[in-house]
Amino acid sequence: MTIFCNKFFIKILFFLGFFLINSVFLMNSSQALNPEARLSNPEDENRAMNLFLQVRCLVCNGQVIENSDSKFAFDVRSLIREQISQGKTDDDVKENLVATFGEDILNQPKTSSILLLALISLGLSAIIFFRVFAGRK
C-alpha cells in the first residue's frame, strides 16, 4: 500500500513540475510581443489606436490588428506608430499600408468605380426582370 502511495505521489509531483515548467515557458513566449512602445503624445497614440481598428491582420483571418497577437500585427502597429511620429496623416498611413500590402489590409477598402457600376447594373437588371415577369400573370 505504501509503495502504491509513493508511486502515486511521485507521479503527481512529476506532473505538477511539468506543468509549472511549461507554464513558465509559455508565459514568457506569449508576452514577448506585448510590451509595445507607445507614443509619448496621447493624441498621437489615440490616432494610432483608431487606425489599429481600421487595419486588418492578414495572418489572423481578418481580425483587426488592435487585438491580434501575431508578429505581423505587432510589426504593423509599430509601423503605424512610426509613421505617426514622423508627422504623417491618417490617410497617408493608410495609403502606405495599401501600397505595401494591398486593399485587403483595410477593414473598409475604397469602393472602386467598377464595383459601383456592377451594383447599378445588377439593380437595373433586377428591375427589368421583375417588370417583364410581373406582366406575364
C-alpha contacts under 8 A as a table, 3 or more apart, distances in Angstrom:
res1	aa1	res2	aa2	distance
1	M	4	F	5.21
1	M	5	C	6.35
2	T	5	C	4.95
2	T	6	N	6.03
3	I	6	N	5.09
3	I	7	K	6.19
4	F	7	K	5.24
4	F	8	F	6.10
5	C	8	F	5.04
5	C	9	F	5.99
6	N	9	F	5.03
6	N	10	I	6.12
7	K	10	I	5.09
7	K	11	K	6.19
8	F	11	K	5.13
8	F	12	I	6.27
9	F	12	I	5.12
9	F	13	L	6.24
10	I	13	L	5.08
10	I	14	F	6.06
11	K	14	F	4.98
11	K	15	F	6.19
12	I	15	F	5.25
12	I	16	L	6.09
13	L	16	L	5.11
13	L	17	G	6.03
14	F	17	G	5.19
14	F	18	F	6.06
15	F	18	F	4.91
15	F	19	F	6.11
16	L	19	F	5.23
16	L	20	L	6.03
17	G	20	L	5.03
17	G	21	I	6.11
18	F	21	I	5.35
18	F	22	N	6.19
19	F	22	N	5.08
19	F	23	S	5.93
20	L	23	S	5.21
20	L	24	V	6.34
21	I	24	V	5.26
21	I	25	F	6.46
22	N	25	F	5.14
22	N	26	L	6.01
23	S	26	L	5.05
23	S	27	M	5.83
24	V	27	M	5.15
24	V	28	N	6.25
25	F	28	N	5.24
25	F	29	S	6.26
26	L	29	S	5.18
26	L	30	S	6.04
27	M	30	S	5.31
27	M	31	Q	6.24
28	N	31	Q	5.35
28	N	32	A	6.31
29	S	32	A	5.26
30	S	33	L	6.97
30	S	34	N	7.67
31	Q	34	N	5.11
31	Q	35	P	7.35
32	A	35	P	7.22
33	L	36	E	7.18
33	L	69	D	7.16
33	L	71	K	7.19
33	L	74	F	6.79
34	N	69	D	7.69
36	E	78	S	7.81
37	A	78	S	7.93
38	R	45	E	6.75
38	R	81	R	7.75
39	L	42	P	6.98
39	L	44	D	6.51
39	L	45	E	5.31
39	L	81	R	6.87
39	L	85	S	7.40
40	S	44	D	7.81
40	S	45	E	7.43
41	N	44	D	5.35
41	N	45	E	6.33
42	P	45	E	4.99
42	P	46	N	6.13
43	E	46	N	5.07
43	E	47	R	6.29
44	D	47	R	5.01
44	D	48	A	6.22
44	D	84	I	6.74
44	D	85	S	7.50
45	E	48	A	4.96
45	E	49	M	6.14
45	E	81	R	7.64
46	N	49	M	5.00
46	N	50	N	6.14
47	R	50	N	5.08
47	R	51	L	6.26
47	R	90	D	7.63
48	A	51	L	5.06
48	A	52	F	6.17
48	A	77	R	7.88
48	A	80	I	6.56
48	A	81	R	6.12
48	A	84	I	7.27
49	M	52	F	4.97
49	M	53	L	6.69
49	M	66	E	7.12
50	N	53	L	5.40
50	N	54	Q	6.84
51	L	54	Q	5.01
51	L	55	V	6.31
51	L	80	I	7.87
51	L	90	D	7.37
52	F	55	V	5.38
52	F	56	R	7.90
52	F	64	V	6.66
52	F	65	I	5.49
52	F	66	E	4.90
52	F	77	R	6.91
53	L	56	R	7.67
53	L	64	V	5.68
53	L	65	I	6.79
53	L	66	E	5.93
54	Q	64	V	6.97
54	Q	106	L	5.94
54	Q	107	N	5.33
54	Q	108	Q	7.29
55	V	64	V	5.71
55	V	65	I	6.13
55	V	105	I	5.67
55	V	106	L	4.70
55	V	107	N	5.70
56	R	62	G	5.26
56	R	63	Q	5.56
56	R	64	V	4.24
56	R	65	I	5.55
56	R	104	D	7.64
56	R	105	I	5.09
56	R	106	L	5.76
56	R	107	N	5.89
57	C	60	C	5.44
57	C	61	N	7.04
57	C	62	G	5.60
57	C	63	Q	5.55
57	C	64	V	5.59
57	C	65	I	5.18
57	C	68	S	7.16
57	C	72	F	7.01
57	C	73	A	5.70
57	C	105	I	6.85
58	L	61	N	6.37
58	L	62	G	6.14
58	L	63	Q	7.96
58	L	72	F	7.73
58	L	104	D	7.71
58	L	105	I	6.53
59	V	62	G	7.55
59	V	70	S	7.40
59	V	72	F	6.98
60	C	63	Q	5.54
60	C	68	S	7.29
60	C	70	S	7.52
63	Q	67	N	7.52
63	Q	68	S	6.67
64	V	67	N	6.28
64	V	68	S	6.54
64	V	107	N	7.83
65	I	68	S	4.96
65	I	69	D	7.92
65	I	73	A	5.02
65	I	74	F	7.64
65	I	76	V	7.72
65	I	77	R	7.15
66	E	73	A	7.75
66	E	77	R	7.88
68	S	73	A	6.09
68	S	74	F	7.92
69	D	73	A	6.60
69	D	74	F	6.89
70	S	73	A	5.31
70	S	74	F	6.34
71	K	74	F	4.96
71	K	75	D	6.12
72	F	75	D	5.14
72	F	76	V	6.20
73	A	76	V	5.09
73	A	77	R	6.04
74	F	77	R	5.20
74	F	78	S	6.25
75	D	78	S	5.09
75	D	79	L	6.14
76	V	79	L	4.88
76	V	80	I	6.11
77	R	80	I	5.14
77	R	81	R	6.22
78	S	81	R	5.16
78	S	82	E	6.06
79	L	82	E	5.05
79	L	83	Q	6.20
80	I	83	Q	5.20
80	I	84	I	6.17
80	I	93	V	6.65
81	R	84	I	5.10
81	R	85	S	6.12
82	E	85	S	5.15
82	E	86	Q	6.36
83	Q	86	Q	4.99
83	Q	87	G	6.68
83	Q	88	K	5.77
83	Q	93	V	6.60
84	I	87	G	5.19
84	I	88	K	5.24
84	I	89	T	6.92
84	I	90	D	7.77
84	I	93	V	7.60
85	S	88	K	7.45
88	K	92	D	5.88
88	K	93	V	6.53
89	T	92	D	5.11
89	T	93	V	6.34
90	D	93	V	5.12
90	D	94	K	6.24
91	D	94	K	5.07
91	D	95	E	6.04
92	D	95	E	5.11
92	D	96	N	6.15
93	V	96	N	5.16
93	V	97	L	6.27
94	K	97	L	5.05
94	K	98	V	6.13
94	K	106	L	7.80
95	E	98	V	5.09
95	E	99	A	6.04
96	N	99	A	5.04
96	N	100	T	6.14
97	L	100	T	5.08
97	L	101	F	5.80
97	L	102	G	7.20
97	L	105	I	7.20
98	V	101	F	5.27
98	V	102	G	4.41
98	V	103	E	5.22
98	V	104	D	7.77
98	V	105	I	6.63
98	V	106	L	7.51
99	A	102	G	5.79
101	F	104	D	7.38
101	F	105	I	6.32
102	G	105	I	6.21
103	E	106	L	6.00
103	E	109	P	5.78
103	E	110	K	7.79
104	D	107	N	7.39
104	D	109	P	6.96
106	L	109	P	5.38
111	T	115	L	6.54
111	T	116	L	7.19
112	S	115	L	5.36
112	S	116	L	6.51
113	S	116	L	5.01
113	S	117	L	6.06
114	I	117	L	5.04
114	I	118	A	6.11
115	L	118	A	5.03
115	L	119	L	6.22
116	L	119	L	5.19
116	L	120	I	6.26
117	L	120	I	5.18
117	L	121	S	6.17
118	A	121	S	5.19
118	A	122	L	6.08
119	L	122	L	5.05
119	L	123	G	6.21
120	I	123	G	5.12
120	I	124	L	6.24
121	S	124	L	5.07
121	S	125	S	6.01
122	L	125	S	5.07
122	L	126	A	6.21
123	G	126	A	5.15
123	G	127	I	6.34
124	L	127	I	5.11
124	L	128	I	6.22
125	S	128	I	5.18
125	S	129	F	5.99
126	A	129	F	5.04
126	A	130	F	6.20
127	I	130	F	5.35
127	I	131	R	6.22
128	I	131	R	5.17
128	I	132	V	6.14
129	F	132	V	5.36
129	F	133	F	6.23
130	F	133	F	5.30
130	F	134	A	5.53
131	R	134	A	5.18
131	R	135	G	6.20
132	V	135	G	5.62
132	V	136	R	7.03
133	F	136	R	5.36
133	F	137	K	7.56
134	A	137	K	6.21
